[in-house]
Amino acid sequence: MTADQIAALCTEPGKARQIQLVQTEFREQICDAWGLPEGSRLLEVGCGQGDMTAVLADRVGPDGHVTAVDRADPSYGAPLTLQQATDRLKQTVLGERINFRFQFDLLDNDFEDDSFEVVLLAHCSWYFADRAQLTDTLREAARLAPRLAFSEWDLSITHLEQASHLLAALIQGGVEAFRPDGAGNIRSPFALHEFREIIAAAGWKETSLTGLDTTRLQDARWEIDMALSEARPPPNMPKKLIDFLAVQRGVLERLSHQVSPAPLPSYAMLAERNR
């Protein structure tokens, strides 16, 4: 299927379709870097509303299958909830290749050893509560599949226009550090060097790393708006940090108006299980 056809399965015509098309094309770029063969049995961790799931289901073909899981409640999300978005996808031609499971913690699963050929995490690691939770999840993933496919933003900016997206991510991560049960858009913004340490500790060996083209993505503006409108200090944040947060928000607001925001770099990684 073309990217436009896949995007049409995920949203209605109109402005949202054009936004979805850009997001779908980016996810196809990730899959190109991963090189997933047809017929694969995949476990997608952190599937959200199924944007990546749709592309994965197309790539594995009619003989493949995607088990897509997420810790979130199915009522989470807007303008469509996770349940509404994935129910829509299940009713399409790709639906028979997908099994969605929400409120699902991979650390408490019912899968047998090597149930899958690849475990995948696409731009979802920043939603994890902390480094320990991500490490434990990836350690369990090594029991379930011999290969890991991972993609995320890279905090190492390459030009000034990306600075606003970087600051927005760090602001949200700083606020969420004081919300142990938070559900923020960004909770733990890991850098690439940190993720390399995490996968090594979890029993994986990196085999390839591919840089991705993010220039057309809308995420920078989305995260800036989120940081300015919703990243409010929780009651347990010390006053000195509250004051520092106000400074950061002020810098972000001015910077995002002075320099047209551009999205952070991103990468796609492959790793193999250490035996």
DAHU-V360706 format. One line per field, one symbol per residue. ss: DSSP state (h for helix, s for strand, l for the rest). psi: psi as a letter, one per 40 degrees, with the letter a starting at -180 (. if undefined). burial: b if it has 16 or more other C-alpha atoms within 10 Angstrom, else e. Layout:
ss=???
psi=???
burial=???
//
This chain:
ss=llhhhhhhhhllllhhhhhhhhhhhhhhhhhhhhllllllssssslllllhhhhhhhhhhllllsssssllllllllllllhhhhhhhhhllllhhhssssllllhhhlllllllllsssssllhhhlllhhhhhhhhhhhhhhllsssssssslllllhhhhhhhhhhhhhhhhhlllllllllllllllhhhhhhhhhhllsssssssssllllllhhhhhhhhhhhlllllllllhhhhhhhhhhhhhhhhhhhhllllllsssssssssll
psi=iiddddddeeiiiaddddddddddddddddddddfhiieihihhhfdbeedddddddddeaeeiihhhiieiieeiiieiidddddddddeadedeehhhhifhhdegifiihfeidhhihhfedeeididddddddddddedeieihhiiiihegieiddedddddddddddddddegdfifidhdgghiddddddddddefihhdihhiihedeiedddddddddddegihidehidddddddddddddddddeddhhiiiiiiihiiiihh.
burial=eebeebbbbbbeeeeebbebbbbbbbbbbbbebbebebebbbbbbbbbbbbbbbbbbbbbeeebbbbbbbbbebeeeeeebbbbbbebbbeeebbebbebbbebebeeeeeeeeebbbbbbbbbbbbbbbbeebbbbbbbbbbbbbbbbbbbbbbebeeebbbbbbbbbbbbbbbbbbbeeeebbbbbbbebeebbebbbebbbbbeeeeebebeebebbbebbbbbbeebbbeeeeeeeebeebbebbeebbebbeeeebbbbbbbbbbbbbee
//
